[in-house]
Amino acid sequence: MSFSLLSKKERQAIKEIWPLLGISLFSLWWPVFLGTLALGASIGLAAVSAWLIARASQMPPVMYLTVAVTSVRALGISKALFRYIERLVSHRIALKGVVNLRANLYEKLSGLRSDRVAGLHKGQLLGRATADVDALGDLIVRVLQPIMVAFVTAVLTCGALAFLYWPAALILLATLLFSIFGSLVLSARSNRKAVTATLLGEEKIASLTSNLLIDQAQVRALGQEEAIWAQISEVEGIHKNAINQAAKTSALGATIDNLGLALAILGCVLAGGYGVTSGTLSFVGYAVVVLTPLAAFEGTAQLPMAAAALVRSGGSAVRILELIEGPAEPESKTPLALDQTELIASDLSAAWIPGKPIFNNLSLELKPGKKIAIVGPSGIGKTTLLLCLAGMLPAEDGQLSLGGVDPWLLTDSERAKLLTLTPEDAHIFQTSVFENLRVANRDLSEEDAEKLLRQVHLGSWLDSAPAGLSTELTQGATNISGGERRRILLARALASPAPLLLLDEPAEHLDPTTADSIMRDLFSLSDRGILVVSHRLSALEDADEVIVIDKPEAGLSHAGSRDSIPATIVFRGSFEAALSDPFVSSVLEKEETHV
C-alpha cells in the first residue's frame, strides 16, 4: 500500500508546472518561519499560562509571577502580530505565483499549434485559466506552508518539552506525528473522488454558462436555452453533492486529529502523574505538561483541509498540463516567397477528428483582385474551411499552398504577411477604437483609420462617438451593437497590409441595405483577393466565383446519416449560374421575403 498523497501523474504535473509559478522553494521558508513563530507563540502562551495558574495557586510573592504575567501579554500580542505578517507574506507569494502562472499559461497557449488552441472549448479554457490556476496558488498558502509549519512546530515543541519532562515529550511527538500523517493520508485518500468530481463539475458548469452567455443569440435562435438551463441545474446538483461528500470526508481527517489530541492529553496525564508521584516532575510542571498539547495540536487542525487542497492542486496541475501540452509552432520552417501571393487549394479536406473529415475534395484559387464567395447551410463546415485555408488547421488530405508554401508550415507572422483571417468571433479589445484597428497594422495612421471606418459605413457612428477614434470599447464590446462590432472587425481586416483577406460573415447583424452595400464595396477592391463566407446571398452578384458547399445527396442515400457525410462543393460558377442551385434560390427567396 502506497502512502503517497498524490498519484505519479499528479506529482509529475506539479513538478512541470511549478517553474511557471516563478517562485523558488527557498522563498517559502520566510512564511514558514513566520507561521512557526505565530504557532510557537500560541503554544508558549498556553504553556506559560498553565505555569502561571499552577504557580499562582501556591500563593507565592507577586514578584515571582511578574515575568510570567508579562510573558503572557507579550505572547498574546506576538501570536496575532506574527499571524498577520505571515498572512501578508504568504499571500503575496501565492498571488505572485498565480499571476506568473496565468501569464505563462497564456504565453504557452499562444505558442501552441493553431489547431490545438482552436480545438479548445471556451468554457474549458476559462475553467482551467481561472479555478485551476487559483488552486495551484492554494498549493502555497493552504498546503505547503501549513504542513511545513506543523512539522517544524511539532519538533520544536517536543524538544522544548523534553527539557521539562522527556516522557511527555515522546508521547506528544508520537501523537503529533500520528495526527499529521494520519489526517493527511486519510483525508487525501477519502477526498480524492469527491474533489475530482468537484473539479469536473466546475468545468462543466463553466462550459455550459459560457455557451449560454457568449453564444446567447445563437442559443436562443436554435431554441436551446431551456435545454442548457436544465443541464446546468443537473450539473449543479451533482456538483453540490460532490462538495457535500468532500466535506464529509474531510471530517474523517478531523476525527484523526481529535483522536491524536485525546491520546496526547491522556498520555501526558498518565505519564505526568507518574512523574509527580515519583518526584521527577513538580506539580507546576505537571500542569504545563498536560495543557501544552491543547495548543500544540492547533497546527495539525489545518491538515485535513491541506490534504483536500493538495488533491485539488494535483488535479488542477494535471488539467493545466493537458491544456498546454502539444507541439508548438515552429520558429521558422520554410522560406516564403512574398512575390507569390496566390492561395491554392487542390482536393482539400480537413477534420477535427482524424478520419472524420468535415469537408473533402475542395479546390479553389485566390489571388489579388479575385473575389470568391462561399455559401452553404449553417454548420456545414465553412468556418472550418477558413481555418484550414488560413493555415490554422492542418489539411487531412489534398494540397494547399500560400505563396508557394503550405500555410501550415509557416509561422503566424509569415502567414500574416500574405493573408488575414477575420473569424466570426474575432476579439474586440478593451481599448480605443483606433488601437483596435492598429492590431492589424501598427503603422496605421489616424487619417487612414477614419477612412476605413467610413468605408464600412461607420462614419455617422464615429461622428457621434464621444471621443472619436479615442472612444474606449468595453470588455466584450458591450457598448456597441453587433452590427457595429462586425464593421469594426471588417475595418481592422481592411487595415491589414496582407493582399489576401478571408472574411467570415462580414455583414452579419446588419440591415439588408447596409449589408448589401458593404459587400459590394468589398468586391470593388481591385488590389485585394477576398474570400467571403456569407449567409446573405443577394449581394454576391459582383463575386467572380460563387462556391456552394453542401452534403452530396448521393452520399446521403447510401449512408443514411447526414452528419456522417463530409461536405463538398455541389456548385461553383458565376452568380447568375448559381441562381439555378436549389440552396441558393431558396435562400434568396427567404431574403426577399424578409426585406
Steps between C-alpha positions, in 0.01 A plus 500: 500500500638838399470791743566759231247782513515553123511268202814479289326697225403778741849522650653524153247765396575716806872459435457626142257779589697633799758695289210689340413641843833682506550424871804337656450245776748698710260797506245284684720483810416860589123442542578163663727679748232758578233232529722306739548812712123560508419140595794491739368811672162328536659189652721712722196696612327177605808367679577824686132545590493147641814570703359834620167350614665208676768715662250765607297232678800457731466870598865606458610866526358700209849587377551132419216521246590831334708350220232240422226764492704716263583196286132411465426850375800498264418156360135595445600808301773309314258228396269747324786710360695209352182348360412827326849541351506135397170540313630807318823331395350163404215651298738737326709204386192298403339783302829569326512133402142510370571808288818344361327170428208663323733716287721201417192293423381755243850517355512121471159496333606765251796285401299182440397381158193681377287187474575416865380842618204518262381163628466626858153576629458849646357364823783249530758772447323732745484237774862398472631854475308613809395232751787262426759777513356621831518144634873495432528828691337317791784249480718760671260650755284201588730203441875547518512764770256336751668161462851640543394716796335199666816290464742768615283604795448139608876439516577827681215459751599146588863605524413777745269274700776239529697739721209498742397133482622280216238217528224755435702639208522154341127444544421840347737438208347159428144631508586806291662283232200266514268796450711655224544187291163348583291806420698575183485148357141428599371839385686483169376152420141557609481840327642391165177382340296793633759761402531354149123513459501859624764603246314336213175658614653847511639459147168372368312790659751749353459340158120510508476855634749625241286342229196675643662842542748525214281335235172630640353612170576172326374296796168685497470475124543123516264469796765343724472738796271283713704188425822670612335630817384146574854371451638771728250408773590132468874567514458739793316227690783254437754768590320579826495133594873478429567799726292345778685171460833682518389667824403164649831340408690797643332424832684166505831682506373726778402187694856368475632834622263505797592141580867595500428793733303277737779241509758773560310645796427156645860393459635820654255473792613144575871558440495833684311345792765233526767769490335694782465190721857395429633848572650558154236762405366787708133584539546819296686308231216249492254776407729611215540144372123438494387832347773549238356236258177701472691774316750268330221340296387839369733453202377152413137616493568660159636182342172334386423811295861505380465142375181585310667808349802289403283251313321786327831665408630173359193458283520862387868459408414198285221690324717806435780280369253330266396844381849618405648169388538452129727600215590866484506722197846470343711813489585481132450219257475592137613814314204704381491658156322832552466551123273195484171599656265227380307275736441172319303203632477172312273211609520634856345331802523584870386339824498576871493126571739293284311286252180706525537784248269800520535557126702347216596541135499880521703695246531875452749769404510844662732776382503880522207645310289183512181485705359166618180446698437177690145419603333203660269395784590580860732245659617362166867580567559843347686634805711183514585559135619855577719376786655240271561750219659739751743232618345472846379144447710240315354349186417132537531439128565692182736789438500860621755770423540865595778680319620164374514350852251302708366765744509238776881508465515877550519690826220736599706806408588354160138417421392849605717654228281345232168416660262631765216299650212672680289231670144558608597514869813714460587687819431866571759624748423722797674805360430782255349452155828613345708248694257225402571579136876521557496134604517418128745774405718678754590767243138601444443876524193664650405639159507155342311355797223756455480425127466128570220556751311717253561240230314243709212743560597605852544868415189623682582278799853640512372859484264438791755306709600696814874492424513404134779252432601519866162368616557212739337168418401298804594141570290277278403804289186546708475872421454444126243304302566172322498675164745767616726227637501316166585819310787587736639150443460549126685832520777323692524239222521773237773672704721196456765533228447135400386461136261213580201529736289216639180635654242303697155663486622862464145637460336311785263692735450776240183613331465368141574832332819566698612137469460499122678835469798381705527177300500692173770734634711199597471343157598831339850489657722429201828445689379238748416136465186447709334177607171558680288254692150640511143398573372801308508428128322793337820710494724235343429595141837679479693191612723344237413154624228359724567165670215310663596243766250237607457130570482301176156342464650185347702441814196557720298233325767240576617604846167595647653748746559858392754566775725215388538634146770764438399811312633574156452747216159444343518809278756750377467771243370852452221653705263480204567129463464451877139614482414158363637328813214393733677616815588843357155558355326399825718734707443788258124449524520525880713816480253665264215404735669665802608820325 
